[in-house]
Each structure stands twice: as structure tokens, then as C-alpha cells.
Amino acid sequence: MLEFSPDHVFTRDYMGEEKINLSEAEELAEIRDYYFLKFNSGASLIIPKSAISNPEEASRFFSELVARLNIKHAVDLGWAWR
């Protein structure tokens, strides 16, 4: 489970739960099928776009996050695994 609020991202899986401050984000990378949200701790969240129920809302959220935090946003929608 992955849930975003304006200031945090909440994750839950078989290992437990975590609440991450979005203010710690330093970069958002986007390729055709995934978002990669990198944090200043070195950790990253890999978010498959196929798992997002409302892609337009997610795109808007990430655009606002990039603007609000003034972080890098690398977009390469043509990138593919080789």
C-alpha cells in the first residue's frame, strides 16, 4: 500500500509501515511506466504507473510537489529497459 498526503507518503507491506516526510524528497524521475521518488537519505520509492488508480491526479500531485519543494524532475518517457 502506498498513500500520499500533502506532507507525507505512507507505505505498508509485509515488513511493516513507514511514514516518510515529503520534504526529504530531492528528485523525481519519470519514465513511461514508473515514477522514481528519491530522498536525501539515499532511499527511493519506485512507483509503477500501472498501480495508480487516477493517473491524472497523480501527475498533478507530482507536478505540484516538484514546484513546491523546488526539486529536480527528470522526464524520459521514451526510456526503455535494454
N, C-alpha and C positions, 0 to 999 in steps of 0.2 A: 504494500500500500504506500502510496506517495500522495501527500496532500500539501498544498501551498496556501499560506496566508500572506498578507502583505509584508510581514516581517520575518517569517519562519517557513521552513519546509519540515514536514513531519514524515518520517519513514517508519515503517513497521514490516518486519519479516520474521522468519523462524528464529533469528538470533536475538530479537528484541526490538525496542523502539528507540528512536533518536529524534531530537528536535535541534535543527541547525539554524543559526541566525543567518538570514539572507544578507545582512550587512557584511558578512565574511566572504561573500562571493567576489571573485576577481576577474572572471571571464566567462562568457557564454559562447560556445562554439556550436554551430548548427550545420548539419549535413542533411541530405534528403530524408533520411529515416530516423535521425536521432538528434537530441539536444545533449550537450555535454556542459554541465554547470560545474566550473572549477572553483574551489575555495582556497583561501590563502593558507590553509593548513596542508595543502597538497592533495587533499581528497577531492574526488569528483563524483558527481551524480550522472549516470548515463540514463537518459530518459527516452525510451522508444516512442516515437510519434504515434505508432500504431496502438499504443496503450492509452492514448489521450482521447477522452470521450468528446471534447469540444476543442478541436484544433484552432479555431479562430480565437477563442477566448485564451488559450494557452499562448498563442503568438502575441496577442495583445499584452498579456501579463508579462511575458519575457521582454517585449519591447519597452514597456514601462519600467521594468526592473533595471534594464541596461541604462536607460536615461536617468533614472533616479539615483543609481549608485555610480554612474559615470564609469562603467566597466567596459572592457573590450568585448565586441561582438563580432566574431569571425563567422562568416557565412560562406559555405561552399556546397550549394545544393547539387552540383554535378559530381561531387566526390564519390568514389565507389571503392569497395574493398577489392584488392587485386590478389 
